[in-house]
Amino acid sequence: MLNSRSIRSEQVASARRFEITLDALVKMSPNKKKTLLFVLLSLALVALDCASSPPPRFDGQRAFADLLGQCRFGPRYPGSQGHREAREYFLDKLLKTTSFVKVQDFVHSDREEGAELKLSNIIASYNPDKARRVLLCAHWDTRPFADHDPDTARREEPILGANDGASGVAVLLEIARVISHNEPLLGVDIVLFDGEDGGDAGDLEGFCLGSKHFARVKGDYQPEFGILVDMIGDKDLALYKEAYSATYAKGLTDSVWARAKEIGLVCFKDSVRHAVYDDHVPLLGAGIRVIDLIDFDYPYWHTTSDTPDKCSPESLQKIGDLLLHILYKGI
């Protein structure tokens, strides 16, 4: 179905195919010159309209409903019933926004536990014909044990992961709905990584399994940039620059923070605070320029208290607004 943005995209594409030399211009008939002038003026008006019009609306309340929807499955660590149900939930949601959805199934052998984990990255692509692309990603699994719980008797329990897991995915599901109706400037790939949060503290081998697998098999996939969203739903949202992002993708980090300031998001703090080994690190290692948006000062991290009442639609709204500004206005 055509909309105003897709019509504009066709106009711009046609203009790029229209080439003219000075010699040809001199030989043009008056009528052809008038036609050319009309085309150029139309394109100028389209460019001005695209620059001044606001991006499509992000619905923080609907994103929060998706956060709650994930939590209804309970903990979603690999091998659990919640994990199986959530996988189908994401596929159903994304297939309503694009037919270009695929599952990247893989198996991780846990040598210490003597078990194999069946994991799934879920990938949804929008405007797959566009060579210039953006990667948006989050992890969808939850931690199988609450090793930071203040109650030591509960540290073997799995966490619900309302913020650490569900919040980033909730934002991306709403982004998927928006871009399915409004074509952005670049092609977009939304990737939900599995197996991010199952490792033991101090042992990086068991973390970020999905992004490690994605990086290994990415082939020639090379988006212009990527943004990872993780733990961005807490009510008291404060986002500092993450150290790996600020070091290895400094220009992108600075540009995103500048855009956040431009649209009035005071929750973005212009300083570096934490170095977080997250799903962006394997991607950076594979040559993908990607940064992590994460509020790591979350008191309920890896505890049984990471529940929806600690999160808010307003926080999801802020991140969604920023991502849509980037997708529709550029960076």
Residue pairs with C-beta under 8 A, 6 or more apart in sequence:
3 181
3 182
3 183
5 182
5 183
6 183
8 46
8 49
8 50
9 183
11 42
11 43
11 46
12 43
12 46
15 39
15 43
18 39
20 36
25 33
25 36
28 36
51 329
55 324
55 325
55 327
55 328
55 329
56 178
56 179
56 181
56 182
56 324
56 328
57 178
58 174
58 175
58 178
58 317
58 320
58 321
58 323
58 324
59 174
59 320
60 174
60 313
60 314
60 315
60 316
60 317
60 320
61 313
62 174
62 177
63 170
63 171
63 173
63 174
63 313
63 316
63 317
63 320
64 170
64 311
64 312
64 313
64 316
66 93
66 166
66 169
66 170
66 173
66 174
67 162
67 166
67 167
67 169
67 170
67 233
67 308
67 311
67 316
68 308
69 89
70 76
70 86
70 89
70 140
70 161
70 165
70 166
70 169
70 170
71 160
71 161
71 162
71 166
71 307
71 308
73 81
73 82
73 85
73 86
73 89
74 80
74 81
74 82
74 160
75 82
75 142
75 144
75 158
75 159
75 160
75 161
76 82
76 83
76 86
76 140
76 141
76 142
76 161
76 165
77 83
77 141
77 142
77 143
77 144
77 158
77 197
77 198
78 117
78 118
78 119
78 141
78 144
78 194
78 195
78 198
79 117
79 118
80 144
80 158
82 142
83 141
86 140
87 103
87 120
87 122
90 122
90 140
90 169
90 173
90 192
91 101
91 103
91 122
93 173
93 176
94 101
94 122
94 124
94 173
94 176
94 190
95 101
96 177
96 180
97 124
97 126
97 176
97 177
97 179
97 180
98 124
98 125
98 126
98 176
98 180
100 124
100 125
100 126
100 128
101 122
101 123
101 124
101 125
102 122
102 123
103 120
103 121
103 122
103 123
104 120
104 121
104 122
104 123
104 213
104 214
104 217
105 118
105 119
105 120
106 119
106 120
106 121
106 213
107 116
107 117
107 118
107 119
108 116
108 117
108 119
108 195
108 209
109 115
109 116
109 117
110 116
110 117
110 206
112 200
117 195
117 198
117 209
119 141
119 194
119 195
119 209
119 210
119 213
120 194
121 191
121 192
121 193
121 194
121 210
121 213
121 214
122 140
122 191
122 192
122 194
123 189
123 190
123 191
123 192
124 176
124 189
124 190
124 191
125 187
125 188
125 189
125 190
126 176
126 179
126 180
126 184
126 187
126 188
126 189
126 190
127 183
127 184
127 186
127 187
127 188
128 187
129 187
130 186
130 187
131 187
132 186
132 187
132 224
133 186
133 187
133 188
133 189
133 223
133 224
134 184
134 186
134 187
134 188
134 189
134 223
134 224
134 225
134 226
134 227
134 326
134 327
135 189
135 191
135 223
135 225
135 226
135 227
135 283
135 288
135 290
136 172
136 175
136 188
136 189
136 190
136 191
136 226
136 227
136 229
136 323
137 172
137 190
137 191
137 192
137 193
137 211
137 226
137 227
137 228
137 229
137 279
137 283
137 290
138 168
138 169
138 171
138 172
138 192
138 193
138 228
138 229
138 230
138 279
139 165
139 168
139 169
139 192
139 193
139 194
139 195
139 196
139 197
139 210
139 211
139 230
139 279
140 165
140 169
140 192
140 193
140 194
141 161
141 165
141 193
141 194
141 195
141 196
141 197
141 198
141 210
142 158
142 159
142 160
142 161
142 164
142 165
142 166
142 197
143 158
143 159
143 161
143 164
143 165
143 197
143 198
143 302
144 158
144 197
144 198
145 155
145 156
145 157
145 158
145 159
146 154
146 155
146 156
146 157
146 158
146 159
146 302
146 303
146 304
147 155
147 201
147 302
148 155
148 301
148 302
148 303
149 155
149 157
149 302
149 303
149 304
149 305
150 303
151 304
154 304
157 304
159 302
159 303
159 304
159 306
160 304
160 306
160 307
160 308
161 197
161 306
162 233
162 306
162 307
162 308
162 310
162 311
163 231
163 232
163 233
163 234
163 298
163 300
163 301
163 306
163 310
163 311
164 197
164 230
164 231
164 298
164 301
164 302
164 306
165 197
166 233
166 308
166 311
167 229
167 230
167 231
167 232
167 233
167 234
167 311
167 315
167 316
168 228
168 229
168 230
168 231
168 232
168 233
169 192
170 233
170 316
171 229
171 232
171 233
171 316
171 319
171 320
171 323
172 190
172 192
172 229
174 316
174 320
175 188
175 190
175 320
175 323
175 324
175 327
176 190
178 324
179 188
179 327
182 328
184 327
184 328
185 327
185 328
185 329
185 330
186 224
186 327
188 327
189 223
191 214
193 208
193 210
193 211
193 214
193 279
194 209
194 210
195 208
195 209
195 210
196 207
196 208
196 209
196 210
196 211
196 278
196 279
197 207
198 206
198 207
198 209
199 205
199 206
199 207
200 206
204 277
207 277
208 277
208 278
208 279
208 281
208 282
210 279
211 279
211 280
211 281
211 282
211 283
212 282
214 282
214 283
215 282
215 283
215 285
215 286
215 288
216 286
218 286
218 288
222 287
222 288
223 288
224 289
225 249
225 252
225 289
225 290
225 291
225 331
226 280
226 283
226 288
226 289
226 290
226 291
227 256
227 290
227 291
227 293
227 323
227 326
228 278
228 279
228 280
228 283
228 290
228 291
228 292
228 293
228 294
229 293
229 294
229 319
229 323
230 278
230 279
230 292
230 293
230 294
231 294
231 295
231 296
231 298
231 301
232 239
232 293
232 294
232 295
232 315
232 316
232 319
233 311
233 312
233 315
233 316
234 295
234 298
234 300
234 310
234 311
234 312
234 315
235 310
235 311
235 312
235 314
235 315
237 267
237 295
237 315
237 318
238 267
238 269
238 295
238 297
239 260
239 267
239 268
239 269
239 293
239 294
239 295
240 269
240 271
240 272
240 273
240 274
240 296
241 253
241 257
241 269
241 270
241 271
241 272
241 273
242 253
242 272
242 273
242 274
242 275
242 276
242 278
242 280
242 291
242 292
242 293
242 294
242 296
243 272
243 273
243 274
243 275
243 276
244 275
244 276
244 277
244 278
244 280
244 281
244 284
244 292
245 252
245 253
245 280
245 290
245 291
245 292
246 253
246 272
248 284
249 284
249 289
249 290
249 291
252 289
252 290
252 291
252 331
253 291
255 331
256 291
256 293
256 322
256 326
256 331
257 268
257 270
259 322
259 325
259 326
259 329
259 331
260 267
260 268
260 322
261 268
261 270
263 321
263 322
263 325
265 318
265 321
265 322
267 315
267 318
273 296
273 297
274 294
274 296
274 297
276 292
276 294
276 296
278 292
278 294
279 292
280 290
280 291
280 292
283 290
284 290
293 319
298 306
300 306
300 307
300 310
